[in-house]
Amino acid sequence: MAGMLDFEKFYDDFNGAVATFPTSADPATPWLVDDTSSSGTPVYTKGTSEATLTLVSTNEIENVCLHFNDALDFDIDDIQRVSMRVKIGASTFTSGSILCFGVGSARNDTANDVAANAWFRMEGANSTTLVYAETDDGTRDVDDISTGVTLGTTYKDFVIDFTGGKSNVKFYIDGQRVCATQTFDMSAYSSGLQPIIQIQKAANTNVDSVVVDYVEIVSKRG
């Protein structure tokens, strides 16, 4: 039968009774948080239809990443669309912080060292409001392409579109295509990806936060 049965959809609206994401594998959820803090206690909560990752004011390097525990469940050759609704949780995004959200291969504390990725990025050292688009397939590393769109405390809808094939990945914000003159080619990568939302800071007292309303990944059935 054609139609919906030809596709599979992962969707999480972050509802449910569990209030905090686990930091070790839990069969009740595909999500896991990696938290590199040593003294501070960053917050990673689930509930009221939102996922929130918040750094704390302890003066230390902190990296908090919500992901699938490196279970690369989504074959890049089957992915059709990755959608996330995202906003900044704190009043501002600060210059010593970085935010990435989208899909990638095995996570790394250094986002640029994730071998394959397609995601949106905020780089506080460049701009505390501007959103960039990036891809990397292990051969072609396309970094810091400005979308011309800013992100603050109001939700925006972000889409990474693979329907034209992995050699022509497209990015959309609030229904409008961004970075249309840039080719995002991931054709050298042929394995799986996972959803990744990662926020991090240098050794400072910043309390940056990201809030995600939902995550949706639509794929062809293998």
Salt bridges, closest charged atoms under 4 A:
ASP34 OD2 - HIS67 NE2 2.65
ASP34 OD2 - ARG107 NH1 3.80
ASP70 OD1 - HIS67 ND1 3.77
ASP77 OD1 - LYS166 NZ 2.95
ASP109 OD1 - ARG107 NH2 2.64
GLU123 OE1 - ARG121 NH2 2.53
GLU134 OE2 - ARG121 NE 3.56
ASP137 OD2 - ARG140 NH1 2.68
ASP144 OD1 - ARG121 NE 3.98
ASP157 OD1 - ARG85 NE 3.75
ASP185 OD2 - ARG140 NE 3.49
ASP213 OD2 - ARG85 NH1 3.11
GLU216 OE2 - LYS9 NZ 3.34
GLU216 OE1 - ARG81 NH2 3.94
